[in-house]
Amino acid sequence: MKISTDVKKGRKVEIKSWKSPDDPSDGNFSLGIEPFNILEVVIWNNNELYFRSEPWNGNMFLGLMLPTTVDIDGFSVVADNQQQTFYMAYEFSSDSMLIYFKLDSQGKFIEWRWDAGKGNWTNRYSIYLTDCDVYGKCGAFGIFDSTKRPICSCLEGFKARNIEEWSRGNWSSGCFRTTPLQCQRDNNNGSGAGQGDDGFLEMKMMKVPAFPDRSSIINRDCKDQCMDFVG
């Protein structure tokens, strides 16, 4: 299995889904790799982003359940930024084990292994596990938590943009900021004064936001750089 993207030549090798479980013609979903700012695995639903992994950190795609690390025999990722060519390959070979990968008609990318004892194929891994993995499910500044009802909520300091839609279970409109940033208050002639300086809230078990950039700065300088960017 080899998936690749050649930016200069505009060529891609992707995995396409079937139209339905009984129709092998091309479906709506395709899986490939996109360089973005940092290399990621993505699934497209027609031309819309449906799923994105977290970035490739040089050893693995963060957040993926599949065995996609350089420590796994047969798995490799090559990113040539100068030539703008990128590919990942998985060439597993074993006389005692059969494996194949499939992007199904619902957009789930699954590893199947042959179970000789049971005499059938078993589902071992899936990239897309729950609605939490669907890109933009809770909209901008939204948080997905499958253990809560409703499953979507807003970050601290934000409120739902469209209460009526949210009450119907449509969270795609996301959330908006209710507490202006310091730079916004300064630009409004000091309105909102006394609310304190801008800061950061630690968020655990969250996927890295879309389109991140690499930074060479050390942790203690991160706040200063971010504040300079915001301002």
N, CA, C and O of each residue as an XYZ file, in Angstrom:
924
protein
N       0.847     -1.187      0.000
C       0.000      0.000      0.000
C       0.882      1.236      0.000
O       1.712      1.402      0.895
N       0.717      2.109     -0.993
C       1.497      3.339     -1.074
C       0.580      4.488     -1.452
O      -0.089      4.444     -2.485
N       0.551      5.513     -0.616
C      -0.262      6.708     -0.831
C       0.685      7.877     -0.984
O       1.603      8.038     -0.180
N       0.479      8.703     -2.010
C       1.465      9.749     -2.278
C       0.815     11.030     -2.787
O      -0.314     11.034     -3.278
N       1.578     12.125     -2.648
C       1.183     13.434     -3.177
C       2.410     14.102     -3.768
O       3.435     14.234     -3.099
N       2.309     14.526     -5.024
C       3.359     15.286     -5.689
C       2.774     16.663     -6.001
O       2.016     16.826     -6.958
N       3.137     17.650     -5.178
C       2.536     18.977     -5.294
C       2.887     19.638     -6.617
O       2.019     20.223     -7.264
N       4.159     19.553     -7.031
C       4.591     20.217     -8.260
C       3.882     19.676     -9.488
O       3.485     20.443    -10.365
N       3.719     18.358     -9.560
C       3.082     17.741    -10.719
C       1.570     17.622    -10.568
O       0.880     17.243    -11.515
N       1.052     17.941     -9.388
C      -0.383     17.850     -9.159
C      -0.916     16.434     -9.209
O      -2.046     16.204     -9.642
N      -0.105     15.482     -8.766
C      -0.498     14.071     -8.816
C      -0.724     13.531     -7.405
O      -0.001     13.870     -6.468
N      -1.737     12.691     -7.279
C      -2.033     12.051     -6.009
C      -2.370     10.585     -6.226
O      -3.024     10.222     -7.204
N      -1.920      9.761     -5.315
C      -2.365      8.370     -5.253
C      -3.159      8.231     -3.956
O      -2.607      8.365     -2.864
N      -4.443      7.966     -4.085
C      -5.339      7.921     -2.941
C      -6.074      6.588     -2.894
O      -6.033      5.804     -3.842
N      -6.737      6.351     -1.787
C      -7.634      5.206     -1.666
C      -9.064      5.719     -1.786
O      -9.451      6.653     -1.083
N      -9.842      5.118     -2.662
C     -11.230      5.530     -2.869
C     -12.176      4.529     -2.215
O     -11.895      3.332     -2.152
N     -13.293      5.043     -1.736
C     -14.314      4.175     -1.166
C     -15.224      3.644     -2.263
O     -15.290      4.209     -3.354
N     -15.929      2.549     -1.964
C     -17.009      2.094     -2.828
C     -18.208      3.027     -2.653
O     -18.338      3.724     -1.646
N     -19.056      3.016     -3.639
C     -20.269      3.832     -3.542
C     -21.208      3.290     -2.473
O     -21.866      4.065     -1.780
N     -21.278      1.981     -2.332
C     -22.072      1.327     -1.293
C     -21.455     -0.058     -1.068
O     -20.606     -0.477     -1.855
N     -21.855     -0.776     -0.021
C     -21.284     -2.113      0.204
C     -21.502     -3.075     -0.954
O     -20.771     -4.056     -1.089
N     -22.499     -2.805     -1.793
C     -22.790     -3.687     -2.923
C     -22.447     -3.081     -4.272
O     -22.676     -3.704     -5.309
N     -21.893     -1.853     -4.269
C     -21.587     -1.163     -5.524
C     -20.131     -0.735     -5.508
O     -19.780      0.208     -4.799
N     -19.259     -1.413     -6.283
C     -17.823     -1.115     -6.253
C     -17.400      0.120     -7.047
O     -16.206      0.406     -7.132
N     -18.338      0.856     -7.627
C     -17.958      2.086     -8.325
C     -17.489      3.129     -7.304
O     -17.766      3.007     -6.110
N     -16.771      4.161     -7.788
C     -16.197      5.158     -6.885
C     -17.265      5.819     -6.024
O     -18.299      6.270     -6.516
N     -16.983      5.865     -4.710
C     -17.890      6.512     -3.773
C     -17.482      7.949     -3.494
O     -16.719      8.551     -4.249
N     -18.002      8.487     -2.401
C     -17.781      9.892     -2.075
C     -16.480     10.142     -1.330
O     -16.000     11.275     -1.294
N     -15.898      9.102     -0.732
C     -14.772      9.303      0.168
C     -13.445      8.915     -0.480
O     -13.366      7.973     -1.269
N     -12.406      9.669     -0.123
C     -11.050      9.340     -0.572
C     -10.078      9.643      0.564
O     -10.259     10.595      1.323
N      -9.046      8.813      0.662
C      -8.036      8.984      1.711
C      -6.682      9.246      1.075
O      -6.292      8.570      0.122
N      -5.977     10.216      1.598
C      -4.654     10.530      1.083
C      -3.835     11.258      2.118
O      -4.228     11.333      3.282
N      -2.696     11.800      1.708
C      -1.876     12.609      2.598
C      -1.781     14.016      2.014
O      -1.668     14.200      0.802
N      -1.829     14.997      2.901
C      -1.746     16.398      2.510
C      -0.618     17.050      3.294
O      -0.534     16.872      4.509
N       0.265     17.813      2.614
C       1.351     18.458      3.335
C       0.867     19.554      4.284
O       1.447     19.738      5.353
N      -0.216     20.303      3.900
C      -0.648     21.439      4.713
C       0.605     22.180      5.186
O       1.557     22.335      4.421
N       0.610     22.638      6.440
C       1.844     23.187      7.006
C       2.747     22.057      7.492
O       3.973     22.163      7.442
N       2.126     20.974      7.963
C       2.817     19.756      8.384
C       2.018     18.586      7.812
O       0.792     18.652      7.720
N       2.709     17.524      7.432
C       2.068     16.372      6.785
C       0.982     15.761      7.676
O       1.193     15.566      8.874
N      -0.190     15.456      7.080
C      -1.284     14.819      7.796
C      -1.984     13.811      6.886
O      -1.943     13.925      5.661
N      -2.628     12.820      7.511
C      -3.526     11.915      6.792
C      -4.915     12.548      6.789
O      -5.379     13.032      7.822
N      -5.578     12.547      5.635
C      -6.898     13.162      5.553
C      -7.861     12.234      4.810
O      -7.454     11.412      3.989
N      -9.132     12.389      5.120
C     -10.210     11.765      4.351
C     -11.099     12.892      3.849
O     -11.545     13.746      4.615
N     -11.348     12.873      2.535
C     -12.230     13.866      1.914
C     -13.590     13.245      1.641
O     -13.673     12.086      1.236
N     -14.645     13.997      1.857
C     -15.995     13.628      1.442
C     -16.313     14.504      0.247
O     -16.675     15.670      0.402
N     -16.178     13.938     -0.957
C     -16.155     14.731     -2.183
C     -15.029     15.753     -2.036
O     -13.872     15.352     -1.912
N     -15.318     17.049     -2.046
C     -14.245     18.042     -1.938
C     -14.163     18.672     -0.558
O     -13.438     19.649     -0.365
N     -14.895     18.126      0.402
C     -14.902     18.701      1.744
C     -14.077     17.845      2.698
O     -14.139     16.616      2.666
N     -13.306     18.519      3.546
C     -12.496     17.819      4.530
C     -13.408     17.114      5.531
O     -14.242     17.750      6.177
N     -13.244     15.792      5.654
C     -14.118     14.981      6.504
C     -13.387     14.492      7.758
O     -13.970     14.410      8.839
N     -12.124     14.174      7.597
C     -11.303     13.709      8.714
C      -9.870     14.154      8.502
O      -9.368     14.167      7.378
N      -9.218     14.519      9.595
C      -7.782     14.806      9.542
C      -7.126     14.177     10.759
O      -7.656     14.227     11.869
N      -5.962     13.584     10.528
C      -5.173     13.094     11.650
C      -4.539     14.298     12.323
O      -4.749     15.438     11.909
N      -3.779     14.040     13.338
C      -2.901     15.087     13.827
C      -1.607     15.025     13.019
O      -1.408     14.085     12.249
N      -0.726     16.010     13.183
C       0.455     16.105     12.309
C       1.426     14.938     12.478
O       1.448     14.255     13.502
N       2.222     14.741     11.438
C       3.323     13.780     11.465
C       4.467     14.414     12.247
O       4.955     15.484     11.882
N       4.897     13.752     13.327
C       5.946     14.325     14.177
C       7.333     13.763     13.881
O       8.276     13.962     14.647
N       7.439     13.056     12.753
C       8.708     12.435     12.385
C       8.789     10.981     12.768
O       9.684     10.261     12.325
N       7.836     10.536     13.608
C       7.809      9.146     14.035
C       6.425      8.521     13.875
O       6.310      7.315     13.658
N       5.377      9.335     13.981
C       4.018      8.823     13.882
C       3.054      9.963     13.586
O       3.356     11.133     13.818
N       1.876      9.591     13.063
C       0.782     10.545     12.939
C       0.062     10.577     14.282
O      -0.559      9.590     14.677
N       0.138     11.685     14.974
C      -0.473     11.790     16.291
C      -1.981     11.571     16.186
O      -2.627     12.090     15.275
N      -2.528     10.814     17.106
C      -3.968     10.643     17.160
C      -4.526      9.502     16.355
O      -5.729      9.252     16.423
N      -3.698      8.783     15.579
C      -4.203      7.679     14.772
C      -4.147      6.376     15.542
O      -3.192      6.111     16.272
N      -5.203      5.548     15.370
C      -5.230      4.242     16.018
C      -4.467      3.196     15.208
O      -4.040      2.178     15.752
N      -4.296      3.445     13.915
C      -3.595      2.484     13.075
C      -2.113      2.435     13.437
O      -1.583      3.403     13.983
N      -1.427      1.309     13.139
C      -0.019      1.174     13.510
C       0.882      1.978     12.589
O       1.678      1.405     11.845
N       0.763      3.311     12.631
C       1.491      4.167     11.703
C       2.656      4.839     12.403
O       2.623      6.047     12.636
N       3.683      4.078     12.741
C       4.916      4.626     13.283
C       6.075      3.971     12.566
O       5.947      2.878     12.014
N       7.214      4.654     12.581
C       8.381      4.101     11.908
C       8.917      2.881     12.646
O       9.778      2.169     12.127
N       8.414      2.635     13.853
C       8.852      1.456     14.596
C       8.153      0.190     14.118
O       8.578     -0.912     14.464
N       7.083      0.327     13.325
C       6.351     -0.822     12.819
C       7.033     -1.335     11.547
O       7.277     -0.566     10.617
N       7.333     -2.617     11.512
C       8.009     -3.202     10.363
C       7.182     -2.985      9.097
O       6.001     -3.331      9.052
N       7.805     -2.416      8.079
C       7.147     -2.238      6.799
C       6.490     -0.885      6.607
O       6.091     -0.565      5.487
N       6.359     -0.065      7.660
C       5.728      1.249      7.526
C       6.791      2.314      7.323
O       7.810      2.321      8.013
N       6.553      3.218      6.373
C       7.513      4.289      6.109
C       6.787      5.544      5.651
O       5.736      5.476      5.014
N       7.364      6.686      5.985
C       6.867      7.985      5.537
C       8.054      8.772      5.009
O       9.088      8.867      5.671
N       7.905      9.333      3.819
C       8.952     10.153      3.219
C       8.364     11.513      2.886
O       7.361     11.605      2.179
N       8.987     12.571      3.396
C       8.535     13.937      3.129
C       9.719     14.739      2.588
O      10.629     15.103      3.334
N       9.694     15.005      1.295
C      10.746     15.799      0.644
C      10.170     17.186      0.385
O       9.563     17.426     -0.659
N      10.361     18.096      1.336
C       9.767     19.424      1.217
C      10.351     20.225      0.062
O       9.660     21.054     -0.530
N      11.619     19.982     -0.264
C      12.248     20.721     -1.357
C      11.625     20.347     -2.692
O      11.331     21.222     -3.507
N      11.419     19.048     -2.923
C      10.813     18.591     -4.162
C       9.283     18.578     -4.087
O       8.608     18.377     -5.096
N       8.742     18.795     -2.878
C       7.298     18.802     -2.639
C       6.659     17.467     -3.016
O       5.590     17.415     -3.625
N       7.340     16.401     -2.637
C       6.800     15.056     -2.831
C       6.692     14.376     -1.474
O       7.594     14.474     -0.642
N       5.578     13.687     -1.263
C       5.300     13.070      0.031
C       4.625     11.724     -0.205
O       3.767     11.593     -1.078
N       5.019     10.728      0.579
C       4.306      9.464      0.484
C       4.422      8.682      1.781
O       5.354      8.874      2.563
N       3.450      7.792      1.993
C       3.547      6.826      3.078
C       3.244      5.454      2.494
O       2.422      5.311      1.588
N       3.917      4.463      3.023
C       3.770      3.104      2.507
C       3.745      2.124      3.669
O       4.372      2.337      4.707
N       3.011      1.060      3.464
C       2.946     -0.004      4.467
C       3.009     -1.327      3.721
O       2.054     -1.720      3.052
N       4.147     -2.014      3.842
C       4.364     -3.266      3.126
C       4.610     -4.374      4.144
O       5.748     -4.750      4.423
N       3.515     -4.882      4.684
C       3.598     -5.937      5.694
C       3.642     -7.286      5.007
O       2.844     -7.565      4.113
N       4.576     -8.118      5.427
C       4.675     -9.446      4.830
C       4.859    -10.484      5.923
O       5.750    -10.370      6.764
N       4.007    -11.494      5.900
C       4.095    -12.566      6.881
C       3.396    -13.793      6.324
O       2.275    -13.707      5.823
N       4.061    -14.933      6.414
C       3.446    -16.169      5.929
C       2.287    -16.607      6.812
O       1.429    -17.378      6.383
N       2.265    -16.113      8.049
C       1.250    -16.571      8.994
C       0.114    -15.573      9.189
O      -0.805    -15.833      9.965
N       0.164    -14.415      8.485
C      -0.856    -13.402      8.705
C      -1.206    -12.689      7.409
O      -0.318    -12.336      6.632
N      -2.492    -12.475      7.174
C      -2.975    -11.725      6.026
C      -3.643    -10.446      6.516
O      -4.457    -10.482      7.439
N      -3.301     -9.317      5.901
C      -3.829     -8.011      6.299
C      -4.241     -7.236      5.058
O      -3.563     -7.287      4.032
N      -5.361     -6.512      5.154
C      -5.675     -5.539      4.107
C      -6.379     -4.345      4.738
O      -6.954     -4.441      5.822
N      -6.317     -3.207      4.028
C      -6.939     -1.974      4.496
C      -8.067     -1.596      3.547
O      -7.993     -1.831      2.341
N      -9.117     -1.002      4.122
C     -10.282     -0.669      3.319
C     -10.868      0.656      3.779
O     -11.015      0.894      4.977
N     -11.201      1.519      2.824
C     -11.972      2.731      3.087
C     -13.408      2.428      2.695
O     -13.715      2.306      1.509
N     -14.295      2.305      3.683
C     -15.648      1.852      3.353
C     -16.526      2.996      2.859
O     -16.095      4.149      2.825
N     -17.746      2.676      2.480
C     -18.644      3.649      1.862
C     -19.104      4.725      2.831
O     -19.685      5.726      2.411
N     -18.851      4.533      4.141
C     -19.214      5.533      5.147
C     -18.019      6.386      5.581
O     -18.135      7.207      6.490
N     -16.878      6.188      4.930
C     -15.714      7.010      5.211
C     -14.821      6.500      6.313
O     -13.970      7.243      6.802
N     -14.988      5.234      6.730
C     -14.133      4.659      7.759
C     -13.007      3.854      7.117
O     -13.246      2.999      6.264
N     -11.766      4.144      7.545
C     -10.589      3.452      7.041
C     -10.200      2.391      8.059
O      -9.826      2.722      9.184
N     -10.282      1.130      7.681
C     -10.209      0.034      8.632
C      -9.144     -0.975      8.217
O      -8.984     -1.273      7.033
N      -8.417     -1.497      9.207
C      -7.507     -2.616      8.976
C      -8.243     -3.920      9.272
O      -8.870     -4.063     10.322
N      -8.163     -4.860      8.348
C      -8.758     -6.188      8.525
C      -7.662     -7.240      8.550
O      -6.721     -7.190      7.758
N      -7.790     -8.194      9.468
C      -6.830     -9.292      9.557
C      -7.578    -10.621      9.470
O      -8.683    -10.775      9.990
N      -6.935    -11.575      8.792
C      -7.531    -12.897      8.651
C      -7.313    -13.705      9.923
O      -6.181    -13.901     10.364
N      -8.417    -14.172     10.505
C      -8.369    -15.015     11.691
C      -8.541    -16.460     11.241
O      -9.656    -16.902     10.966
N      -7.429    -17.197     11.168
C      -7.482    -18.570     10.667
C      -8.324    -19.463     11.566
O      -8.989    -20.384     11.094
N      -8.290    -19.180     12.883
C      -9.069    -19.992     13.803
C     -10.560    -19.854     13.596
O     -11.300    -20.836     13.656
N     -11.002    -18.613     13.347
C     -12.434    -18.368     13.122
C     -12.825    -18.529     11.660
O     -14.004    -18.673     11.337
N     -11.834    -18.505     10.782
C     -12.117    -18.648      9.363
C     -12.774    -17.440      8.738
O     -13.551    -17.573      7.793
N     -12.465    -16.228      9.269
C     -13.028    -15.019      8.670
C     -12.125    -13.816      8.958
O     -11.139    -13.918      9.687
N     -12.496    -12.656      8.354
C     -11.739    -11.432      8.536
C     -12.243    -10.705      9.779
O     -13.449    -10.652     10.020
N     -11.320    -10.141     10.576
C     -11.693     -9.410     11.780
C     -11.224     -7.963     11.673
O     -10.146     -7.679     11.150
N     -12.052     -7.062     12.176
C     -11.758     -5.634     12.185
C     -10.810     -5.337     13.333
O     -11.149     -5.560     14.495
N      -9.605     -4.827     13.010
C      -8.601     -4.599     14.061
C      -8.456     -3.126     14.419
O      -8.454     -2.782     15.601
N      -8.336     -2.252     13.427
C      -8.145     -0.831     13.679
C      -9.065     -0.014     12.776
O      -9.475     -0.464     11.706
N      -9.373      1.179     13.229
C     -10.109      2.117     12.400
C      -9.593      3.514     12.680
O      -9.414      3.892     13.838
N      -9.349      4.291     11.621
C      -8.965      5.691     11.819
C     -10.138      6.470     12.400
O     -10.013      7.139     13.426
N     -11.278      6.370     11.726
C     -12.454      7.127     12.136
C     -13.266      6.243     13.070
O     -13.831      5.237     12.640
N     -13.329      6.612     14.349
C     -13.968      5.773     15.357
C     -15.346      6.265     15.771
O     -16.273      5.462     15.883
N     -15.503      7.556     16.000
C     -16.768      8.125     16.450
C     -17.020      9.440     15.718
O     -16.196      9.888     14.922
N     -18.173     10.050     16.000
C     -18.472     11.356     15.424
C     -17.469     12.411     15.856
O     -17.335     13.454     15.216
N     -16.759     12.129     16.959
C     -15.743     13.064     17.442
C     -14.638     13.247     16.405
O     -13.982     14.288     16.370
N     -14.434     12.245     15.569
C     -13.374     12.298     14.569
C     -13.789     13.017     13.290
O     -12.947     13.288     12.434
N     -15.074     13.329     13.151
C     -15.546     14.036     11.962
C     -15.112     15.492     12.049
O     -15.373     16.169     13.043
N     -14.456     15.962     11.017
C     -13.892     17.318     11.023
C     -14.998     18.362     11.171
O     -15.991     18.333     10.443
N     -14.819     19.287     12.123
C     -15.752     20.397     12.285
C     -17.099     20.024     12.856
O     -18.056     20.784     12.707
N     -17.208     18.866     13.513
C     -18.503     18.410     14.038
C     -19.128     19.451     14.948
O     -20.333     19.692     14.878
N     -18.323     20.071     15.804
C     -18.844     21.051     16.764
C     -18.589     22.491     16.336
O     -18.838     23.417     17.109
N     -18.101     22.692     15.129
C     -17.881     24.037     14.624
C     -16.702     24.730     15.280
O     -15.997     24.149     16.105
N     -16.500     25.980     14.898
C     -15.376     26.762     15.410
C     -15.487     26.956     16.920
O     -16.555     27.296     17.430
N     -14.383     26.740     17.633
C     -14.282     26.916     19.084
C     -15.221     25.993     19.853
O     -15.593     26.281     20.991
N     -15.607     24.865     19.213
C     -16.450     23.881     19.878
C     -15.636     22.717     20.417
O     -14.553     22.419     19.911
N     -16.159     22.061     21.443
C     -15.509     20.907     22.061
C     -16.434     19.703     21.957
O     -17.616     19.798     22.288
N     -15.904     18.570     21.497
C     -16.682     17.335     21.424
C     -16.325     16.446     22.606
O     -15.150     16.211     22.888
N     -17.353     15.953     23.295
C     -17.149     15.008     24.406
C     -18.287     14.000     24.355
O     -19.426     14.319     24.698
N     -17.970     12.767     23.920
C     -19.003     11.750     23.724
C     -19.644     11.306     25.029
O     -20.692     10.662     25.004
N     -19.038     11.636     26.178
C     -19.588     11.222     27.473
C     -20.615     12.219     28.000
O     -21.262     11.964     29.016
N     -20.769     13.350     27.319
C     -21.683     14.386     27.792
C     -22.870     14.552     26.841
O     -22.802     14.173     25.672
N     -23.946     15.118     27.361
C     -25.121     15.441     26.561
C     -25.503     16.894     26.812
O     -25.792     17.263     27.950
N     -25.512     17.727     25.771
C     -25.172     17.383     24.393
C     -23.672     17.101     24.238
O     -22.867     17.457     25.098
N     -23.326     16.467     23.145
C     -21.943     16.060     22.933
C     -21.037     17.242     22.596
O     -19.818     17.140     22.725
N     -21.613     18.354     22.169
C     -20.828     19.536     21.830
C     -21.052     20.637     22.853
O     -22.166     20.841     23.333
N     -19.982     21.339     23.176
C     -20.062     22.498     24.057
C     -19.055     23.531     23.563
O     -18.298     23.269     22.628
N     -19.047     24.693     24.186
C     -18.154     25.763     23.767
C     -16.980     25.892     24.726
O     -17.093     25.578     25.910
N     -15.861     26.355     24.205
C     -14.716     26.676     25.040
C     -15.103     27.727     26.074
O     -16.048     28.490     25.876
N     -14.366     27.759     27.171
C     -14.600     28.781     28.181
C     -14.407     30.162     27.569
O     -13.421     30.412     26.875
N     -15.363     31.061     27.833
C     -15.313     32.393     27.241
C     -15.994     32.482     25.895
O     -15.906     33.515     25.232
N     -16.685     31.406     25.462
C     -17.392     31.383     24.180
C     -18.834     30.917     24.400
O     -19.130     30.232     25.378
N     -19.720     31.294     23.487
C     -21.111     30.853     23.512
C     -21.534     30.373     22.127
O     -20.943     30.754     21.117
N     -22.561     29.538     22.096
C     -23.057     29.007     20.825
C     -23.505     30.151     19.912
O     -24.177     31.086     20.347
N     -23.118     30.054     18.641
C     -23.457     31.116     17.692
C     -24.927     31.080     17.301
O     -25.540     32.121     17.065
N     -25.496     29.864     17.233
C     -26.894     29.730     16.835
C     -27.581     28.770     17.810
O     -27.519     27.552     17.638
N     -28.234     29.325     18.831
C     -28.851     28.522     19.884
C     -29.921     27.597     19.314
O     -30.045     26.451     19.747
N     -30.690     28.086     18.350
C     -31.769     27.276     17.776
C     -31.213     26.037     17.081
O     -31.741     24.939     17.258
N     -30.156     26.202     16.295
C     -29.545     25.058     15.629
C     -28.948     24.092     16.646
O     -29.095     22.877     16.512
N     -28.281     24.623     17.654
C     -27.667     23.763     18.666
C     -28.720     22.939     19.400
O     -28.474     21.780     19.736
N     -29.885     23.523     19.650
C     -30.939     22.791     20.348
C     -31.471     21.636     19.507
O     -32.062     20.700     20.044
N     -31.264     21.696     18.183
C     -31.705     20.620     17.285
C     -30.582     19.627     16.998
O     -30.756     18.709     16.197
N     -29.438     19.805     17.644
C     -28.329     18.879     17.447
C     -27.463     19.204     16.252
O     -26.706     18.348     15.794
N     -27.553     20.429     15.728
C     -26.682     20.867     14.632
C     -25.710     21.889     15.206
O     -26.082     23.032     15.475
N     -24.443     21.463     15.393
C     -23.455     22.320     16.055
C     -22.480     22.962     15.071
O     -21.508     23.590     15.491
N     -22.723     22.816     13.787
C     -21.743     23.229     12.782
C     -21.462     24.732     12.796
O     -20.406     25.162     12.332
N     -22.392     25.540     13.324
C     -22.180     26.994     13.354
C     -21.155     27.398     14.403
O     -20.645     28.519     14.381
N     -20.851     26.483     15.327
C     -19.788     26.727     16.289
C     -20.128     27.771     17.342
O     -21.293     28.026     17.649
N     -19.073     28.363     17.883
C     -19.204     29.279     19.018
C     -18.499     30.604     18.710
O     -17.654     30.680     17.817
N     -18.860     31.639     19.462
C     -18.208     32.933     19.281
C     -17.674     33.426     20.627
O     -18.163     33.033     21.686
N     -16.672     34.287     20.564
C     -16.010     34.784     21.759
C     -16.884     35.805     22.478
O     -17.365     36.758     21.864
N     -17.086     35.607     23.770
C     -17.853     36.553     24.578
C     -16.956     37.482     25.387
O     -17.403     38.531     25.850
N     -15.707     37.105     25.558
C     -14.752     37.932     26.283
C     -13.702     38.433     25.306
O     -12.883     37.642     24.841
N     -13.698     39.728     24.977
C     -12.752     40.242     23.978
C     -11.304     40.041     24.419
O     -10.988     40.097     25.608
N     -10.434     39.805     23.443
C      -9.006     39.754     23.722
C      -8.514     41.140     24.117
O      -9.162     42.144     23.820
N      -7.380     41.190     24.779
C      -6.834     42.456     25.230
C      -6.589     43.405     24.057
O      -6.858     44.602     24.151
N      -6.075     42.859     22.955
C      -5.808     43.713     21.795
C      -7.100     44.273     21.223
O      -7.116     45.390     20.704
N      -8.199     43.500     21.312
C      -9.492     43.995     20.850
C     -10.014     45.094     21.767
O     -10.616     46.062     21.304
N      -9.781     44.942     23.075
C     -10.218     45.965     24.011
C      -9.426     47.250     23.817
O      -9.970     48.351     23.902
N      -8.118     47.090     23.552
C      -7.277     48.259     23.321
C      -7.722     49.008     22.073
O      -7.720     50.239     22.045
N      -8.102     48.268     21.049
C      -8.543     48.895     19.803
C      -9.896     49.570     19.954
O     -10.261     50.429     19.152
N     -10.643     49.179     20.990
C     -11.952     49.787     21.248
C     -11.855     50.841     22.343
O     -12.801     51.048     23.102
N     -10.701     51.507     22.420
C     -10.479     52.601     23.358
C     -10.648     52.174     24.813
O     -11.149     52.926     25.649
N     -10.214     50.943     25.090
C     -10.188     50.506     26.473
C     -11.474     49.915     26.981
O     -11.565     49.610     28.171
N     -12.492     49.733     26.130
C     -13.730     49.119     26.600
C     -13.439     47.707     27.078
O     -12.718     46.956     26.421
N     -13.999     47.350     28.221
C     -13.718     46.047     28.815
C     -12.519     46.084     29.730
O     -12.003     45.042     30.134
N     -12.070     47.296     30.061
C     -10.928     47.430     30.961
C     -11.231     46.770     32.301
O     -12.374     46.755     32.758
N     -10.199     46.232     32.914
C     -10.376     45.575     34.196
C     -10.628     44.092     34.083
O     -10.749     43.400     35.094
N     -10.710     43.588     32.843
C     -10.959     42.167     32.652
C      -9.679     41.345     32.752
O      -9.727     40.116     32.714
N      -8.548     42.008     32.879
C      -7.290     41.290     33.036
C      -6.588     41.050     31.715
O      -7.165     41.227     30.642
N      -5.313     40.638     31.814
C      -4.522     40.362     30.617
C      -4.946     39.048     29.981
O      -5.515     38.175     30.636
N      -4.659     38.926     28.695
C      -4.922     37.668     28.001
C      -4.023     36.577     28.555
O      -2.893     36.842     28.964
N      -4.522     35.358     28.570
C      -3.741     34.226     29.063
C      -4.089     32.977     28.293
O      -4.689     33.047     27.221
N      -3.715     31.827     28.837
C      -3.910     30.560     28.153
C      -4.582     29.568     29.096
O      -4.303     29.547     30.295
N      -5.458     28.757     28.546
C      -6.158     27.724     29.301
C      -5.692     26.366     28.817
O      -5.791     26.070     27.626
N      -5.188     25.539     29.711
C      -4.710     24.212     29.327
C      -5.898     23.313     28.994
O      -6.834     23.190     29.785
N      -5.852     22.686     27.818
C      -6.917     21.790     27.364
C      -6.308     20.406     27.157
O      -5.420     20.230     26.323
N      -6.790     19.429     27.917
C      -6.264     18.070     27.821
C      -7.141     17.211     26.918
O      -8.333     17.471     26.752
N      -6.516     16.165     26.328
C      -7.212     15.202     25.474
C      -7.887     15.880     24.285
O      -8.991     15.504     23.890
N      -7.222     16.870     23.724
C      -7.741     17.595     22.575
C      -6.831     17.373     21.370
O      -5.613     17.259     21.510
N      -7.433     17.315     20.196
C      -6.649     17.215     18.977
C      -6.007     18.560     18.674
O      -6.604     19.612     18.901
N      -4.783     18.512     18.159
C      -4.108     19.732     17.738
C      -4.972     20.447     16.698
O      -5.455     19.800     15.768
N      -5.183     21.771     16.824
C      -6.014     22.486     15.852
C      -5.519     22.310     14.421
O      -4.356     21.979     14.189
N      -6.401     22.531     13.484
C      -6.065     22.362     12.073
C      -4.985     23.351     11.641
O      -4.905     24.472     12.143
N      -4.157     22.904     10.694
C      -3.132     23.722     10.050
C      -2.139     24.342     11.040
O      -1.900     25.549     10.995
N      -1.557     23.528     11.934
C      -0.559     24.065     12.863
C       0.753     24.364     12.147
O       1.001     23.859     11.052
N       1.580     25.179     12.765
C       2.917     25.479     12.273
C       3.940     24.964     13.271
O       3.689     24.944     14.476
N       5.093     24.549     12.765
C       6.176     24.146     13.655
C       6.810     25.395     14.281
O       6.816     26.474     13.689
N       7.334     25.219     15.475
C       8.036     26.308     16.145
C       9.268     25.742     16.835
O       9.220     24.659     17.419
N      10.355     26.471     16.765
C      11.601     26.031     17.381
C      11.805     26.652     18.762
O      12.818     26.396     19.414
N      10.852     27.462     19.208
C      11.028     28.132     20.495
C      10.812     27.155     21.640
O      10.141     26.136     21.478
N      11.376     27.464     22.785
C      11.208     26.637     23.970
C       9.944     27.063     24.708
O       9.417     28.150     24.475
N       9.466     26.208     25.591
C       8.162     26.391     26.220
C       7.982     27.749     26.879
O       6.927     28.367     26.733
N       8.983     28.223     27.598
C       8.795     29.465     28.352
C       8.672     30.687     27.451
O       8.199     31.736     27.889
N       9.102     30.558     26.176
C       8.970     31.673     25.237
C       7.695     31.584     24.408
O       7.378     32.501     23.650
N       6.959     30.474     24.551
C       5.777     30.258     23.713
C       4.728     31.333     23.950
O       4.160     31.870     23.000
N       4.469     31.648     25.209
C       3.441     32.646     25.527
C       3.774     33.986     24.903
O       2.907     34.628     24.310
N       5.035     34.420     25.032
C       5.416     35.724     24.488
C       5.217     35.773     22.985
O       4.710     36.764     22.459
N       5.617     34.698     22.276
C       5.467     34.691     20.827
C       3.991     34.708     20.432
O       3.595     35.428     19.516
N       3.184     33.912     21.129
C       1.755     33.862     20.816
C       1.097     35.215     21.074
O       0.259     35.660     20.290
N       1.469     35.859     22.155
C       0.872     37.154     22.473
C       1.276     38.209     21.451
O       0.471     39.070     21.095
N       2.521     38.145     20.976
C       2.958     39.059     19.926
C       2.165     38.843     18.654
O       1.818     39.799     17.960
N       1.871     37.556     18.339
C       1.112     37.242     17.130
C      -0.316     37.752     17.244
O      -0.850     38.330     16.298
N      -0.941     37.536     18.412
C      -2.322     37.987     18.619
C      -2.415     39.495     18.550
O      -3.349     40.047     17.969
N      -1.448     40.151     19.141
C      -1.488     41.609     19.184
C      -1.185     42.231     17.842
O      -1.181     43.456     17.715
